[in-house]
Structure formats: C-alpha cells, structure tokens
Amino acid sequence: MTPRENDRSNPDRSGDDLSGNHRSRREREPGGRNHGDRKYGDQRHGGPAISRKSLLKVAALAGAAPALLGGGSALARDRAGTGAPPAFTPACDDGDHPTVPQIEGPYFKPDSPLRSSLVTPDTAGTRLTVSGYVFGRHCRPIAGALLDFWQADDDGAYDNTGFNLRGHQFTDARGSFALDTIVPGLYPGRTRHLHVKVQAPGGPILTTQLYFPGESRNSTDGIFDPELLMTVRQAGPAKEGTFDFVLDIAQPPDPSPTPTPSPGSTAWTPGTAYRSGDRVGYGGLGYRCLQAHTSASGWEPPAVPALWQRV
C-alpha cells in the first residue's frame, strides 16, 4: 500500500531536538487551527502582527521578474532590476509576530541527509526552488539556523523507508537558504504543502508547513493557513517559491551608535557591495550597514531600515 500522509497533532510530544528520536501520535487536532508542540506553547502572541511580506528580502538579482502565480504577492527582490522601487519596510521591534506553527504529521524522520537539493535526475515532477531568510523577532537574519524539509512525491506519497525528498540544511552568514525540490503531489484530504522544521542555534524548534497560492484545495483543507503561503512564480517549466521565517527568538538591539556620522564616511552609492558594519553618508546623515548586500536605486538607507541603521 502506498503511504499517504495523515497529518495529525501530537500534543504530548516532549519537544526533542531535530536529531533525536520520537514517536508521532495520530490523533487529529480539533478545529483545524494548530499550535505546535506543547513544550514551546502557543506562538501566536497578542498585539499587531507583522507579515512576512513586510520584511525586506535582501538579494542582488538582475533581470525582469516573471509573473507571479495564483495571486502570490510580489516581494522586494522580485522587483530588483525592474526599475520599480521596493515598498518601504516598517521598523521592527521585539513584539513582531513569529511564523505560525503547524502540526508535524506522522511521517517526519530524524537524521535526514545534509543537502540543499532533494532531487535526482530520476525524480519525477515539476521542479521547484524555495528560497528565503530566517529572521529573529528583531528582524535580524539568523546565521546557522537549521531547516529540515520533507514532502510527498509527485504521486502524493511519502518515502518512509529511505530519505527520498527529505533533507536538512543551514542558513548562510546572511541568514538565507535555498531548496531545490519538486512541487508535491496531491492526495485525499490535503492541499499541496511542504513540511519544515526550523531551529536557531540553541533555540526552540518551529514545526510548520508551507503552502502554494491559487490551489483550489486551500479552501477545503482544515489545516491550511494563509499566513503560510509562499510567493510563487513561473520560471520556464519550473516554479520558484520564496518565504521568510520569523522565529520566536529575542534579539537585543545594537549598542547605541554615535549620534552623528563619522568624519570621512563615504557617500552611499548604488551598485556598491557593502559589508556589515560599513558606514556611509546619505542626505547629510550617517548610516551603518546591518547586513551585506549590493546597493540599488530604491534601496537608499532611509528607505530600508532592515539594511541600514541611522548613526
């Protein structure tokens, strides 16, 4: 019999880390809204939520962006090279809303291979690339965060004897990740989705799922949450998805900077590769670079506080 996933909650899990062994319970979570492992509690905090789409996606991409699929929202990086400036990024604070947790389901397996590509030349299905960043609540990228992905194959079946379409990776120094896989197949009761566990070094585990916009089953899947929709676009015969995770990790603010720009600061210039800590002047004010990037028109320091901090 071909195994099909039957996503169930396991409210009594002890919250062991990703390399440990545990058993998946198979009782259905009532009501369709799921809140993750009990050890880490309910991660839906009160107060205004910040959408993942409001975080600046830092990437130096060139060329026009392909059309988005199924109503997915354009990201700042999707507009890079088109001449359209990205929307301003709101300031972040420690009250930001973390990524929504969801149930693990019965088919998670520990000890998956370390790899960023889950496909082989023999893998059937539409190729899919998923990329993004892992942030803490203060909107700073988290380097070395663990992401463990698993999913159904093109026929909607999970590999429970081996590690087909399973693998883990770590974010780079910029907090970014990239996954090469396929669009998962459908099976009864569920819409298309990817499973993932995300963990900052030494932090709690976020278990959640990612969804595709424009799927008819999104409206009938009791687990589906629109907050977990990826931005998806067509890229020739393949698809590209983007999603940024916000972990429930406190990040203390930087030490108070000097109130005026340092003498001799160079002027901010588009097309320049800036490193974290670089200082520039713009509009008579000084700014310090928060994360490495290549500057572009529309990304002036006052417009992108995720990249530049006033000094």
C-alpha positions in Angstrom: 0.0 0.0 0.0 1.3 3.4 -0.9 1.6 5.5 2.3 -0.4 8.7 2.3 0.2 11.4 4.8 -2.5 11.7 7.5 -1.4 14.9 9.3 -2.2 14.6 13.0 -1.4 16.5 16.1 0.8 15.2 18.8 0.1 17.4 21.8 2.1 15.3 24.3 5.4 15.4 22.4 8.3 16.2 24.7 9.9 18.6 22.1 13.1 16.7 21.5 15.6 18.3 19.1 15.8 17.5 15.4 18.4 14.8 15.7 16.6 12.9 18.5 14.1 10.1 18.2 10.4 10.4 19.0 7.1 8.9 18.1 4.4 10.7 16.2 0.9 10.5 17.6 -2.0 10.2 15.3 -4.9 12.0 17.0 -6.5 14.7 14.9 -6.2 18.3 16.2 -9.7 19.6 16.8 -10.8 22.6 14.9 -8.2 22.8 12.2 -6.1 25.5 13.8 -2.9 24.0 15.2 -0.5 25.5 17.7 2.7 23.4 17.5 4.5 21.4 20.2 3.3 21.9 23.8 6.8 22.4 25.1 7.1 25.8 23.3 3.5 26.8 23.9 1.2 28.9 21.7 3.4 31.1 19.4 0.5 33.4 18.5 1.3 36.4 20.6 -1.0 39.3 21.2 -0.5 42.7 19.6 -0.2 43.8 16.0 1.3 41.1 13.7 4.0 41.7 11.2 3.5 40.0 7.9 6.4 38.0 6.5 6.0 40.0 3.3 6.8 43.2 5.2 10.4 42.0 5.8 12.9 43.2 3.2 14.2 40.3 1.2 17.9 41.0 0.6 19.1 39.7 -2.7 21.1 41.2 -5.6 19.2 39.8 -8.5 19.2 41.1 -12.1 16.6 40.9 -14.9 12.9 41.3 -15.1 10.8 39.2 -12.7 8.5 36.5 -14.1 4.8 36.8 -13.5 3.6 35.6 -10.1 1.2 32.7 -9.9 -2.2 32.4 -8.2 -2.2 35.8 -6.6 1.1 35.5 -4.8 2.4 38.8 -3.5 5.4 40.4 -5.1 8.5 40.6 -2.9 11.1 43.3 -2.9 13.6 41.0 -4.5 11.1 40.2 -7.2 11.2 43.8 -8.3 15.0 44.1 -8.3 16.2 45.2 -11.8 12.8 46.3 -13.0 13.2 49.9 -12.1 10.4 49.8 -9.6 11.5 50.7 -6.0 10.5 48.3 -3.3 8.0 49.3 -0.7 9.3 50.8 2.5 10.0 48.3 5.2 8.4 49.1 8.6 10.6 49.3 11.6 10.9 46.0 13.5 10.5 45.5 17.3 10.6 42.7 19.8 6.8 42.3 19.5 6.9 41.0 15.9 4.7 38.0 15.1 6.7 34.8 14.6 5.9 32.4 11.8 2.8 30.3 12.5 3.5 26.8 13.8 1.6 23.7 12.5 1.4 20.0 13.2 4.2 17.7 12.3 2.2 14.8 10.8 3.1 11.2 11.2 5.9 11.0 8.6 8.8 13.1 9.9 12.0 11.1 10.2 15.1 12.3 12.1 18.6 12.1 10.7 17.8 13.3 7.2 20.8 13.9 4.9 22.6 17.2 4.8 21.7 18.5 1.4 20.0 21.5 -0.2 18.8 19.6 -3.3 16.2 16.9 -2.8 16.0 15.9 -6.5 17.9 13.5 -8.7 17.9 13.1 -12.5 15.2 10.4 -12.0 12.9 12.5 -9.7 9.5 12.9 -11.4 7.6 16.2 -11.1 7.7 19.9 -11.7 11.0 21.4 -10.4 10.6 23.9 -7.6 13.1 26.1 -5.9 12.3 27.6 -2.5 14.4 30.4 -1.1 14.3 32.9 1.7 15.7 34.1 5.0 15.4 33.2 8.7 14.9 36.2 11.0 14.5 36.7 14.7 11.9 38.9 16.2 14.1 42.0 15.8 14.3 41.4 12.0 17.9 40.4 12.1 18.9 37.4 10.0 20.0 34.2 11.8 23.1 32.5 10.5 23.5 28.8 11.0 19.7 28.1 11.5 18.7 24.5 10.8 15.9 23.8 8.3 14.7 20.2 7.9 12.4 19.7 4.9 10.2 16.7 3.9 7.4 16.3 1.5 5.3 14.0 -0.7 6.4 13.0 -4.1 4.7 13.7 -7.4 2.2 11.0 -6.7 1.4 12.3 -3.2 3.3 9.6 -1.4 5.9 9.9 1.3 9.1 7.8 1.4 9.1 6.0 4.8 11.8 3.5 4.1 14.5 5.9 2.9 15.1 9.6 2.6 13.6 10.5 -0.8 12.6 14.2 -0.8 13.9 14.7 2.7 16.9 16.7 3.7 18.3 19.4 6.0 20.5 22.4 5.6 21.7 25.5 7.4 21.3 29.2 6.7 24.5 31.0 5.5 26.1 34.0 7.1 23.3 36.2 5.7 20.6 34.0 7.1 19.5 32.8 3.7 18.6 29.3 2.5 17.7 27.7 -0.9 16.0 24.4 -1.5 15.8 22.5 -4.8 12.9 20.1 -4.9 9.6 19.4 -6.8 6.1 20.6 -6.4 4.5 18.0 -4.1 1.6 15.9 -5.4 -1.9 15.9 -4.1 -3.6 13.2 -2.0 -7.1 13.0 -0.4 -7.8 15.5 2.3 -4.9 17.8 1.8 -3.8 20.7 -0.4 -0.2 21.0 -1.7 2.3 21.7 1.1 5.8 21.3 2.2 6.8 20.3 5.8 9.7 22.1 7.6 11.3 22.3 11.0 13.3 25.5 11.7 15.7 25.9 14.6 18.1 28.7 15.5 21.3 27.6 17.2 20.4 26.5 20.7 16.8 27.7 20.2 13.3 26.0 20.2 12.0 24.2 17.2 9.4 25.7 14.9 7.4 23.0 13.1 5.3 24.3 10.3 4.1 23.8 6.7 4.3 26.0 3.5 1.5 26.3 1.0 1.0 27.3 -2.6 -1.2 30.2 -3.7 -4.1 29.5 -6.2 -4.7 25.9 -5.1 -8.4 25.0 -5.1 -8.0 22.8 -2.1 -6.7 25.6 0.0 -10.3 26.5 0.8 -11.2 22.9 2.0 -8.1 21.9 3.8 -8.7 22.2 7.5 -5.0 22.7 8.3 -4.3 25.3 5.7 -3.3 28.8 7.0 -2.9 31.7 4.5 -0.2 33.2 6.7 2.0 30.3 5.4 1.5 30.9 1.7 4.7 31.2 -0.3 5.2 33.7 -3.1 5.4 31.5 -6.2 6.2 32.4 -9.7 6.7 30.5 -13.0 10.3 30.2 -14.2 10.1 28.4 -17.6 9.0 24.9 -17.0 9.8 25.2 -13.2 8.5 27.2 -10.4 10.2 29.4 -7.8 8.9 30.0 -4.3 10.0 32.5 -1.6 9.3 32.5 2.1 10.9 34.1 5.1 10.7 32.6 8.6 10.5 34.7 11.7 11.5 32.6 14.8 10.4 33.4 18.3 13.9 34.4 19.2 14.7 37.7 21.0 17.4 39.8 19.5 18.7 42.6 21.7 19.2 45.9 20.0 22.7 47.0 18.9 24.6 49.2 21.3 23.7 52.9 20.9 25.6 54.3 18.0 27.2 57.6 17.8 24.6 60.3 17.1 26.5 61.8 14.1 28.2 60.3 11.1 31.9 59.6 11.5 34.1 62.1 9.7 35.3 60.8 6.3 32.3 58.5 5.8 31.9 57.7 2.1 28.7 58.7 0.3 26.1 55.9 -0.3 26.3 54.9 -4.0 24.1 52.4 -5.9 25.8 49.4 -7.3 28.2 49.1 -4.4 28.8 45.9 -2.4 28.5 46.9 1.2 29.6 44.7 4.2 28.0 44.5 7.6 29.4 47.4 9.7 30.2 49.7 6.7 29.3 53.3 7.3 28.0 55.7 4.7 26.6 59.2 4.5 23.3 60.0 2.8 21.3 63.2 2.9 23.6 64.7 5.5 23.1 61.8 7.9 25.2 58.7 8.7 24.2 55.1 8.4 25.7 51.7 9.4 25.2 48.6 7.2 23.3 45.8 9.1 23.8 43.0 6.6 25.9 42.6 3.5 24.2 43.4 0.2 24.7 45.2 -3.1 23.0 48.6 -3.2 20.5 49.5 -5.8 18.4 52.6 -6.7 15.3 52.5 -4.5 17.3 50.9 -1.6 18.6 54.2 -0.2 19.4 54.0 3.5 16.4 55.9 4.8 14.1 53.6 2.8 15.4 50.2 4.0 15.9 50.0 7.8 16.4 46.3 7.5 19.7 47.1 5.7 20.8 50.4 7.3 20.8 51.8 10.8 20.9 55.5 11.5 24.0 56.6 13.4 
